[in-house]
C-alpha cells in the first residue's frame, strides 16, 4: 500500500546501529497519502507521496 502511484516511491531498508555497533534491520516508510486526484476529467482516489503533491506533479480533485 505504501507506494506512490506517480513516482513508485516505496519503503527503504537499512540497519539500526546501536552504540556497541550491533545491527538490526530497519524500514523507512515513505510519506504516502490517500488523495482524490483529477485523472482524465474525473476524480480517482490514489496513493501519492507528499513530494509529488508538493511539486505539482498531481492535481487534487
C-alpha positions in Angstrom: 0.0 0.0 0.0 2.7 2.5 0.9 3.8 3.1 -2.7 3.3 6.3 -4.7 1.2 5.8 -7.8 3.1 8.6 -9.6 6.8 8.0 -8.9 6.7 4.5 -7.4 8.5 5.6 -4.2 8.2 2.9 -1.6 9.9 1.7 1.6 13.6 1.7 2.0 15.6 -0.8 4.1 18.7 -0.4 6.1 20.2 -1.1 9.6 19.7 0.3 13.1 23.2 0.5 14.5 23.5 0.6 18.3 26.2 2.3 20.3 28.0 -1.1 20.6 27.7 -1.4 16.8 25.2 -4.3 16.8 22.9 -4.1 13.8 19.2 -4.9 13.4 17.0 -4.3 10.4 15.1 -1.0 9.9 12.5 0.1 7.5 11.8 3.7 6.4 8.3 4.2 5.1 7.7 6.9 2.5 5.2 9.7 3.4 2.2 8.5 1.2 -1.3 9.9 1.5 -4.6 8.7 0.1 -5.7 11.6 -2.2 -8.5 12.3 -4.7 -6.8 13.2 -7.9 -8.0 14.5 -11.3 -7.5 11.8 -13.9 -8.9 12.1 -17.4 -11.5 14.6 -16.4 -12.8 12.6 -13.5 -11.7 12.1 -9.8 -9.9 9.0 -8.7 -8.5 8.0 -5.3 -4.8 7.2 -5.4 -1.9 6.9 -3.0 0.5 9.8 -3.7 3.7 10.7 -1.9 3.9 14.2 -0.4 6.8 15.2 -2.6 4.7 14.6 -5.7 1.9 16.6 -4.2 4.2 19.5 -3.3 5.9 19.6 -6.6 2.6 19.8 -8.6 3.0 16.5 -10.4 -0.6 15.7 -9.4 -3.7 17.9 -9.3 -6.1 17.4 -6.4 -9.8 16.9 -7.3 
